[in-house]
Amino acid sequence: MDYQSTRDASLRAGAAEAVLNGLAPDGGLYSMAALPKLDWQGVLALDTRGMATEILTALLPSFSKEEMRGLVERAYAGKFETEDLTPSVPVGDDTVLELFRGPTSAFKDVALSMLPQLMTASREKCGVTDEILILTATSGDTGKAAMEGFCDVPGTRIIVFYPDGGVSPVQKAQMVTQAGRNVCVCAVRGNFDDAQTGVKQVFSAVSSENLLSGKGIRLSSANSINIGRLAPQVVYYFRAYKDLVGAGRIQMGDKVDYVVPTGNFGDILAGYFARELGLPVGRLVCASNANNVLTEFLETGRYDRNRPFYKTVSPSMDILVSSNLERLLFMLSGDTALVKRLMEQLSREGCYQAPDELLQKLHELFWQGCCDDAGTKNAIGMVWREYGYLCDTHTAVAWDVAQQYKAACPEHAPVVILSTASPYKFPAAVLEGLGHGAKGDEFDVMEQLRNETGVPVPRNLTGLREREVRHRDVIDREQMLDYVLKKASQKEWF
Ligand SMILES: *Cc1c(COP(=O)(O)O)cnc(C)c1O
């Protein structure tokens, strides 16, 4: 029983059960009270998949190393552009850690390639024979990465709901052309919140009315609150560290600062995990866009979601409630009563204040900054002109905040900037950053960006416009439950 709810120490679970359940029964997140210490130098001597095996076994002790090795192989073999999965690229004085070389060109591929393996293995460990039906609402990137990860994984099926008209044309094309016999994509009339609320209502209706009992199917989610989605992200902090040693930018044992473009706080929390496991992590720098709720929180300890919501050119960070922050509050305080009180206050009043002692710990570990759309585009242009490196909008936010950080803290360690998406996923804003007007639809703009820069388009994004559309369903939010039940009763989808 290595895991417990962040809100109640008596709600315990093994790692496999935590992966299978996703969320603790009281709404808390499954966490370890303290992470084990790893032989981090031994881990750094391995290749990326070896690192993943060691780190994931330490974080998910339900699995033996042998089992984990097999799961890691199945998750990653042949799926990424490079063997090291997440290459590091020197850009000026800094290093960019490219997390977007996976099957959908989004950093979520790293975790969502691994989660299906962890989930099916956890199902077996827990003696569950039901098929697992994943339900996910997406604002664009998660849905595609989740489908690609679960595509044809035995014992699983996945239904993705996206807001009709609410995702970019490229994101839509990526999803509706998805192959696989166990995947299903459906548009919902309304915005992302409608789709998300609809999914939550399906979960609660199914569980309170036992709508799927005896049907051999069990619902689950691929959301980033699942520890099985968080744990695989720890690996690339180690990988980047190894690459910095290899490039002579640091000596073994030196500290490294990581700058992370942040939304739901999963990516940066994985950096905190790496530090707890023993890696010499210096500061973790939290980079936000105009939705700077975390900047204020890390500065003042006041979390306040009662503020305007901005739609920015870095949409994957347009988030006002960062779910994974709850795990950090728990791990830093060890106080489930405190976490429960703060989270209840957040849901009731939309705000809370962290106690001073906690704030002090946050200040030792983190630095924070934000960057608006103008600053984002400016950074894209500058990085291209100065270093010939093309970055996406989310990475540009991190780049800008990294420069703020270095100016404010001259004693900083060597800086790694996490790059979370291919520039071709947000081509119009990137092209504007380079000082060009975008013409035509998003596919034309991709072509225009390639012509301007000569940077190759990732294979999964080329020829997208011509690919066969396999998913055409569009429904109202009120129809989502019936849709799921109908799909669950069908033996074959294709
Ligand atoms: C999801 C996402 C982020 C934010 O990561 P979190 O783990 O939610 O903080 C940043 N950039 C891109 C491109 C993303 O898809």
The ligand as an ORCA input file, in Angstrom:
! r2SCAN-3c Opt
* xyz 0 1
  C      -0.367     19.909    -21.624
  C       0.603     20.888    -22.170
  C       1.329     21.783    -21.339
  C       1.110     21.859    -19.850
  O       1.573     20.747    -19.135
  P       1.017     20.452    -17.669
  O       1.562     19.137    -17.293
  O      -0.494     20.435    -17.800
  O       1.467     21.565    -16.793
  C       2.249     22.632    -21.936
  N       2.435     22.637    -23.270
  C       1.765     21.813    -24.087
  C       2.003     21.889    -25.552
  C       0.837     20.907    -23.572
  O       0.170     20.093    -24.414
*
